[in-house]
Amino acid sequence: DADVTQTPRNRITKTGKRIMLECSQTKGHDRMYWYRQDPGLGLRLIYYSFDVKDINKGEISDGYSVSRQAQAKFSLSLESAIPNQTALYFCATSETGTGGETQYFGPGTRLLVL
Amino acid sequence: RKEVEQDPGPFNVPEGATVAFNCTYSNSASQSFFWYRQDCRKEPKLLMSVYSSGNEDGRFTAQLNRASQYISLLIRDSKLSDSATYLCVVNILAAGNKLTFGGGTRVLVKP
């Protein structure tokens, strides 16, 4: 079984709808992250959490919210989806360390907002 | 200016040839550097860390030039399976220990 899983893998929704993307991990890592990837722009950090009680905004958090329900679960919500949120979304985890730790990514969720 | 910049490519490489490409970073406080590999429609995976002294992992060699603020990746004896997008990643500890990704360099190895 995969260490980092994301559901759904693909989603089509309409403008204005609320949707939730879920991430679960079995690696036992404290740190979890949500990124979006757009062609040519690389991965951009939306939100991150260094433990269950810690939530931090990334560089592009507007229009998104997150919930860290447990060490193993980190959900991303789009309260009112808009077409420019169409992207590939990745969840990632890493161990707590002094810096530069490896991040392990889930398989991604392809989101299309019509 | 982007914090981490890469030539998007594609680099079209004959099988067996050597290919090299760079990545520049703008923040001199950057402290850790990595190359991640991403196959089409797949998640990124760590290829190798980049150390100040340079490091090699099989056919892959990574180097860091702090003075000029760039890192490089060299692939020798290219295989068809090396076709992928290579992401340059930088960690700035002072910025909260988060990774900053470049846009990726696409490499296509052809028979």
Interface residues (C-beta under 8 A of the other chain):
Chain A: Y33 Y35 G40 L41 G42 L43 R44 L45 Y48 N56 G58 F90 T98 G99 G100 T102 Q103 F105 G106 P107 G108
Chain B: V4 P8 Q31 S32 F34 R41 K42 E43 P44 K45 L46 S49 L87 N91 L93 G96 N97 K98 L99 F101 G102 G103 G104
